Amino acid sequence: MKVIILGAGGRGNVYAKYFSENGVEIAGLADPNTERLHKVANSNGIPEASLYHSWEEVLEKPKFADAVVNATTDHLHYKSTMKAIERGYHILIEKPISPSENECIEMVEAAERKNLIFAVCHVLRYAPFFEKIKELVENGAVGDILNFQLTENVGYWHFAHSFVRGVFRNEKVSSPMILAKSCHDLDIISYIMNKKCVSVMSDGGLTHFVHANKPEGAPTHCLDGCPHEKSCPYFAPKLYLTQITDVSWPTTAVTTDTSFAGRYAALQTGQYGRCVYQCDNDVADHQSAVFTMEDGSTASFNLIALSSETTRILRIYGTKGDIQGHLDRNQILLSDFNSKKIIDVKYDTVSSLVSGHGGGDARLVEDFIDAVKGDTRSMKTSGRLSLQSHRMAFAAEKSRKTGQRISL
Ligand SMILES: NC(=O)c1ccc[n+]([C@@H]2O[C@H](COP(=O)([O-])OP(=O)(O)OC[C@H]3O[C@@H](n4cnc5c(N)ncnc54)[C@H](O)[C@@H]3O)[C@@H](O)[C@H]2O)c1
């Protein structure tokens, strides 16, 4: 099997590693950022002849691999994927499918017309934590679900990194927060409840990481002598030079030269060295939404930037019992109304929750490989299945902006 990977950024790097580890040839890798391109190529033994400077360049060529992995940024997904489908490649596409609802539908339908696999990187479906909860619900452990509460604690430093200073900070270059970050969560709600969503109400916005909250005398870059360096939790040198010493993600987003000197230089003038109260960010730092399902049951979702933990916390209330879950603590508690017992549910746990999505990344790649080779039995995601969760996100964003309940 051969794949072409579009984008050698954070996610492209992850997929290059997992495909290589599974013996799949990376026949093409495309990225205009030559430093990233060569770094990913060198780590995975991809020869110079297989490197391209854009998705346009590699997809210009007649089909020469089995599948395309689209790990470019959200706004590039549509054109590049439509071209790949036209060429006849199976698709593994990063979420969100696209920041435009119509484009999502067009891509899914185009792949279906050509009978191509169109898998979406909803990696949480593969995380053992969510797999176990899905299994409990399907086996009737809590009866019929009346309400599903899911909270995404993004984590103060993670939010500042990705959604204030980083690539997902602004809707023009990325997507609204509920789509960019939380389409995973809405997908999990949709997947586990397994019901059709009929309407949504949502509120929230950007209130903390705004210019009005700039502390007195703070320069635009932290290294330019910020008087608040001791008290500010977002002081960039503290985050990237002291606190985060790992040279994988998120350090690799800051610079390709991850040495101390390289990181220091990147913070002096680069985007990750900026004061979090003086960036060009516009995505919401908190959002709440209530989704109503076809049978009247509801799901409530909260996203919050300002949390000490980076995790997901949930509670599922059913007619026979309830489930409490904490992703980061690897904990699932099942309460049964009849027996009045609280059961600590055991399941396989995998560490590295932030970068590996609890083991989901690796397992998604394995299933995609099987699917391309003809065995689609274990494939848990598809464009068609992801359309509902994407539509829930589009509707929630519309509701947040208009103050109206939106019907799907
Ligand atoms: N599944 C997940 O949990 C998850 C996590 C993070 C990001 N994502 C999604 O993955 C995608 C990529 O995110 P990322 O964090 O890797 O971003 P990134 O910015 O690190 O990587 C994107 C890469 O695309 C490259 N690119 C730009 N123009 C290109 C072109 N014409 N041809 C080829 N490459 C081009 C950029 O140079 C960059 O290196 C986004 O859609 C994002 O929303 C998914």
The ligand as an ORCA input file, in Angstrom:
! r2SCAN-3c Opt
* xyz 0 1
  N      -7.640     14.836     14.735
  C      -7.208     15.714     15.615
  O      -7.336     15.523     16.793
  C      -6.554     16.986     15.172
  C      -5.666     17.662     16.027
  C      -5.071     18.839     15.554
  C      -5.374     19.294     14.280
  N      -6.255     18.631     13.497
  C      -6.575     19.066     12.129
  O      -5.488     18.639     11.299
  C      -5.270     19.571     10.232
  C      -3.821     20.025     10.278
  O      -3.557     20.596     11.545
  P      -2.063     20.756     12.082
  O      -2.158     20.995     13.532
  O      -1.226     19.632     11.580
  O      -1.668     22.128     11.339
  P      -0.208     22.585     10.881
  O      -0.305     24.026     10.557
  O       0.799     22.129     11.873
  O       0.039     21.752      9.516
  C      -0.574     22.071      8.302
  C       0.498     22.038      7.229
  O      -0.119     22.268      5.947
  C       0.877     22.900      5.178
  N       0.350     23.496      3.946
  C      -0.008     24.780      3.705
  N      -0.321     24.941      2.400
  C      -0.150     23.728      1.818
  C      -0.280     23.258      0.471
  N      -0.682     24.077     -0.532
  N      -0.006     21.968      0.208
  C       0.399     21.141      1.204
  N       0.565     21.531      2.489
  C       0.278     22.811      2.788
  C       1.452     23.935      6.128
  O       2.697     24.456      5.692
  C       1.559     23.136      7.415
  O       2.842     22.566      7.596
  C      -6.281     20.692     10.452
  O      -7.419     20.454      9.656
  C      -6.657     20.556     11.926
  O      -7.920     21.055     12.238
  C      -6.834     17.480     13.925
*
